[in-house]
Amino acid sequence: MAYHLRKWDAYHALFHNFNPDALVRMPDYEREALYTNPAIIRSQAKIDAIFTNARAYLKLRDRGQDFSELLWKFVDFEPTINAYQALSEVPTDAERVMLIGHNPGFEMLMAHLTKTTSDSSARLFPTAALAHFIMPNDWKSLPLGSGKLANFVRPKEIQLPNCKES
């Protein structure tokens, strides 16, 4: 199981099941304790975003705005194209394609293309990563196992040259 998924139960407990009313009432001492709690990822920005989003959600609710309706408006109330669909629409003469996306969709696409399970090598993607696949030229079908993972790079693995300030 991916590292962040193992922490999910702790997030639910510590953030009151993401109930926005409970989050805005959380005492300062309880909130401050989250920044050092090893049961969750201790990113102050991410933790603060949970509280900021709870306040924003409550403002919308208080104004009578349906949150689900607000989100669907951004895509004209239609589901957007997923990565697999996007790849199937690539022209057959394309030699290189770059997809930018988010999980869990990219892990699932990688599992499909490399014919692995989502619990094995597909669980590689941290928040950001670069995956280089060798693919057949037929972008229309992309059957199970049609790709080969040639390289996978996490940001922390990138070697930057020593830069001197001038």
C-alpha positions in Angstrom: 0.0 0.0 0.0 1.3 3.5 -0.8 2.8 5.5 2.0 0.1 8.2 2.0 -2.7 5.6 1.9 -1.4 4.0 5.1 -2.0 7.3 6.9 -5.6 7.8 5.7 -7.2 6.4 8.9 -5.2 8.8 11.0 -6.2 11.7 8.8 -9.9 10.8 9.3 -9.5 10.6 13.0 -7.3 13.7 13.5 -9.4 15.8 11.2 -12.8 14.8 12.6 -13.7 12.8 9.4 -13.2 16.1 7.4 -16.4 17.5 8.9 -16.0 21.3 8.1 -18.1 22.4 11.1 -15.9 20.3 13.4 -12.7 21.5 11.7 -13.4 25.2 12.2 -14.2 24.6 15.9 -11.0 22.7 16.5 -9.0 24.3 19.3 -5.6 25.9 18.5 -3.7 23.4 20.7 -5.2 20.5 18.8 -4.5 22.1 15.4 -0.9 22.9 16.4 -0.3 19.3 17.5 -1.0 18.2 13.9 2.2 19.8 12.7 4.3 17.3 14.7 2.1 14.2 14.6 3.9 11.3 12.9 0.6 9.6 12.1 0.1 12.0 9.2 2.3 13.8 6.6 3.5 16.9 8.5 3.4 19.5 5.8 2.2 22.7 7.4 0.9 24.0 4.1 -1.2 20.9 3.5 -2.5 20.9 7.0 -3.4 24.6 6.8 -5.1 24.0 3.5 -7.5 21.6 5.1 -8.7 24.3 7.5 -8.7 27.0 4.8 -10.8 24.7 2.5 -13.2 23.9 5.4 -13.8 27.6 6.0 -14.3 28.2 2.2 -16.8 25.3 2.0 -18.8 26.7 4.9 -18.9 30.2 3.3 -20.3 28.6 0.2 -22.9 26.6 2.2 -23.9 29.7 4.1 -24.5 31.5 0.8 -26.7 28.6 -0.4 -24.2 27.4 -3.0 -24.2 23.7 -3.7 -20.5 22.6 -3.6 -21.1 19.7 -6.1 -22.9 22.0 -8.5 -20.1 24.5 -8.3 -17.4 21.9 -9.2 -19.4 20.4 -12.0 -19.9 23.9 -13.6 -16.1 24.0 -14.3 -16.5 21.0 -16.8 -20.0 22.0 -18.1 -21.5 19.2 -16.0 -19.7 16.5 -18.1 -16.9 14.1 -17.0 -13.6 15.1 -18.4 -11.4 12.9 -20.6 -9.2 10.6 -18.6 -5.5 9.8 -19.5 -6.4 6.6 -21.2 -8.9 8.4 -23.5 -6.4 11.2 -24.1 -3.7 8.7 -25.2 -6.2 6.9 -27.6 -6.8 10.2 -29.3 -3.1 10.9 -30.1 -2.4 10.9 -33.8 -0.7 7.6 -35.0 2.3 9.5 -36.4 3.2 11.0 -33.0 6.6 9.8 -31.8 6.4 11.4 -28.3 3.6 12.3 -26.0 3.6 14.0 -22.6 0.8 13.6 -20.2 0.4 15.5 -17.0 -2.0 14.2 -14.5 -2.7 13.1 -10.9 -3.2 10.0 -8.9 -4.8 7.6 -8.6 -5.4 7.8 -12.4 -1.7 7.8 -13.4 -0.9 4.8 -11.2 -3.8 2.9 -12.8 -2.7 3.9 -16.3 0.8 2.8 -15.6 -0.5 -0.5 -14.2 -2.5 -1.1 -17.4 0.3 -0.2 -19.8 2.9 -2.3 -18.1 0.5 -5.2 -17.1 1.2 -4.9 -13.4 -1.2 -4.8 -10.5 -2.0 -1.5 -8.8 -0.5 -2.9 -5.7 2.9 -3.6 -7.2 5.3 -1.4 -9.2 2.5 0.9 -10.1 2.6 2.3 -6.6 5.6 4.4 -7.5 4.1 7.8 -8.0 4.7 10.3 -5.3 3.1 13.7 -5.6 5.1 14.4 -8.8 7.2 12.1 -11.0 8.3 11.5 -14.5 7.6 8.1 -16.1 9.1 7.3 -19.6 7.3 4.5 -21.4 8.2 2.8 -24.7 4.9 2.4 -26.5 3.7 0.9 -29.8 2.8 3.4 -32.5 -0.9 2.4 -32.3 -2.2 4.9 -29.8 -5.8 3.9 -30.6 -6.0 0.6 -28.8 -3.3 0.5 -26.1 -4.1 -3.1 -24.9 -3.1 -4.4 -21.5 0.7 -4.7 -21.3 1.4 -2.8 -24.5 3.9 -0.5 -22.9 7.3 -0.9 -21.2 8.4 1.4 -18.4 11.8 2.6 -19.6 12.6 5.0 -16.8 11.0 6.5 -13.7 12.3 9.6 -11.9 11.2 11.1 -8.6 12.0 14.8 -8.0 14.4 13.9 -5.1 16.4 11.7 -7.5 17.2 14.6 -9.9 20.8 15.6 -9.7 21.2 19.3 -10.1 24.5 20.9 -11.0 26.2 22.9 -8.3 25.2 26.5 -8.9 27.2 29.4 -7.5 25.4 32.6 -6.8 26.9 35.6 -8.5 
